[in-house]
Amino acid sequence: MIKGKLIVFSAPSGSGKTTIVRHLLGIEKLNLEFSISATSREARGEEVDGKDYYFLSLKEFKNKIKSEEFLEWEEVYRDNFYGTLKSELERIWAQGKHVIFDIDVVGGIDIKRIYPERTLSVFIKPPSIEELKIRLKKRSTESEDKINMRIAKASIELATAPQFDFIIENDNLEVALKEAEELAHNFLKKRL
């Protein structure tokens, strides 16, 4: 099987990485397929199993860890696991496509470490912590406690930004989308 390239987008929740990834997925010439992460958390809102995430029970997730089915995984919050199944990369590469990730910073750094030549890692930085809090509140998907937990985590995540190949500050979405498009295009046209 010919292995494609990997493009990783990581950021604190509310930075805009999902919006950027969705934009890139809509550009046919990039030949990208979304890597669906597995999680032990419950589905939120309109999320669909097998489309947004692979929703696993805590027990199922831990069994897959034991049987080494994950490329990377992390316990992001207590008993709240996220990870990338190895079978997901195989599924996408079998289609002859490149893999794009919308993933936690630890997972992004892990993937870059495992596939250093094949991976472009991009950190999406919010304009400020205050702006991040406003964006998370606008979503109306989580309690004030969850938002505060995400904000506390964001400070730690922001410190990892220099470990990524590129940092895009998302204070103007149109500019951020253009930058992301350019980075992806340039990376994908380079020979390994």
C-alpha positions in Angstrom: 0.0 0.0 0.0 1.3 3.4 -0.9 1.4 5.7 2.1 0.2 9.2 1.7 1.2 12.3 3.7 -0.3 13.5 7.0 -1.4 17.0 7.8 -2.0 17.7 11.5 -4.0 20.7 12.9 -3.8 21.1 16.6 -5.0 23.9 18.9 -6.9 24.6 22.1 -10.6 24.1 21.8 -12.3 27.1 20.2 -9.2 28.2 18.1 -10.9 27.4 14.8 -9.0 24.3 13.8 -12.2 22.4 12.9 -13.3 25.2 10.6 -9.9 25.3 8.9 -9.8 21.5 8.5 -13.4 21.5 7.0 -12.3 24.2 4.6 -9.3 22.2 3.4 -11.4 19.0 3.0 -13.5 21.0 0.5 -10.6 21.6 -1.8 -10.7 18.6 -4.1 -7.2 19.0 -5.6 -5.6 18.5 -2.1 -6.9 14.9 -2.1 -7.5 14.9 1.7 -9.5 12.6 3.9 -10.4 13.3 7.5 -9.0 11.0 10.1 -11.9 10.2 12.4 -10.6 10.0 16.0 -11.9 7.5 18.6 -13.2 8.8 21.9 -14.6 7.4 25.1 -16.8 10.5 25.7 -20.5 10.7 24.9 -21.6 12.2 21.6 -22.5 15.9 21.8 -25.4 17.5 19.9 -25.6 16.3 16.3 -22.3 14.2 16.3 -22.5 10.9 14.4 -20.6 7.8 15.2 -18.2 6.9 12.4 -18.4 10.4 10.9 -17.4 12.8 13.7 -15.8 10.3 16.0 -15.8 6.6 16.7 -17.6 6.6 20.0 -16.3 3.7 22.2 -17.1 2.8 25.7 -14.3 3.4 28.3 -13.8 -0.4 28.4 -13.6 -0.7 24.6 -11.1 2.1 24.4 -8.9 0.6 27.1 -9.0 -2.8 25.4 -7.8 -1.2 22.1 -5.0 0.5 24.0 -3.9 -2.9 25.4 -4.1 -4.5 22.0 -2.0 -1.7 20.5 -4.6 -0.6 18.0 -3.8 3.1 18.4 -1.2 5.2 16.6 -1.6 7.7 19.4 -3.9 8.2 22.3 -4.3 10.4 25.4 -6.5 10.7 28.4 -7.4 14.3 27.8 -9.7 14.7 30.8 -10.3 12.1 33.5 -11.8 8.9 31.9 -12.1 10.9 28.7 -9.8 9.3 26.1 -9.1 10.4 22.5 -6.9 8.6 20.0 -6.2 7.7 16.4 -6.7 4.1 15.4 -4.0 2.6 13.1 -6.8 1.2 11.0 -7.9 4.8 10.2 -4.6 5.6 8.4 -4.8 2.3 6.5 -8.4 3.1 5.5 -7.4 6.5 4.1 -4.2 5.4 2.4 -6.0 2.5 0.7 -8.2 5.2 -1.0 -5.0 6.8 -2.3 -5.6 9.9 -0.2 -3.6 12.0 2.3 -4.7 12.1 5.9 -5.8 15.3 7.7 -6.2 15.5 11.4 -8.1 17.8 13.8 -6.4 16.6 16.9 -5.2 17.5 20.5 -1.7 19.0 20.7 -0.2 15.9 22.4 -1.6 13.7 19.6 -0.3 16.1 17.0 3.2 16.0 18.5 3.1 12.2 18.7 2.1 11.8 15.0 4.9 14.2 13.9 7.4 12.1 16.0 6.2 8.8 14.5 6.1 10.1 10.9 8.5 13.0 10.9 9.0 13.2 7.1 5.4 12.5 6.1 3.8 15.0 8.5 3.1 18.7 8.3 2.1 19.9 11.8 0.3 23.2 12.2 -0.7 24.9 15.4 -3.8 27.2 15.3 -3.3 29.9 17.9 -6.2 32.0 19.1 -5.8 35.8 19.3 -6.0 35.6 23.1 -7.3 33.5 26.0 -10.2 36.0 26.4 -11.2 35.6 22.8 -11.0 31.8 23.3 -13.4 32.0 26.2 -15.9 34.1 24.2 -15.8 31.5 21.3 -16.3 28.6 23.7 -19.3 30.3 25.3 -20.8 31.1 21.9 -20.9 27.4 21.0 -23.4 26.8 23.9 -22.4 23.1 24.0 -20.7 22.9 27.4 -21.2 24.0 31.0 -19.3 26.9 32.6 -17.2 24.4 34.5 -16.2 22.5 31.2 -15.4 25.9 29.6 -13.1 26.8 32.5 -11.4 23.4 32.3 -10.7 24.0 28.6 -9.4 27.5 29.2 -7.0 26.2 31.9 -5.8 23.5 29.5 -5.4 26.1 26.7 -2.6 27.9 28.6 -0.6 24.6 28.7 -1.4 23.8 25.1 -0.3 27.3 23.9 3.2 26.5 25.3 3.5 23.6 22.9 3.1 25.8 19.8 6.8 26.0 19.0 7.0 22.2 18.7 4.9 22.5 15.5 6.2 23.1 12.0 4.0 26.2 11.6 1.8 28.5 13.8 -1.2 30.2 12.3 -2.8 32.9 14.4 -6.5 32.8 13.8 -7.6 36.4 14.5 -9.0 36.8 10.9 -10.6 33.6 9.6 -10.2 34.4 5.9 -6.5 35.0 6.4 -6.0 31.9 8.5 -7.9 29.8 5.8 -5.6 31.2 3.1 -2.5 30.4 5.1 -3.6 26.9 5.8 -4.4 26.3 2.2 -1.0 27.5 1.1 0.9 25.4 3.7 -1.1 22.3 2.7 -0.6 22.8 -1.0 3.1 23.4 -0.7 3.6 20.4 1.6 1.7 18.0 -0.6 3.5 18.9 -3.8 6.9 18.2 -2.2 8.5 14.8 -2.9 9.4 12.6 0.0 
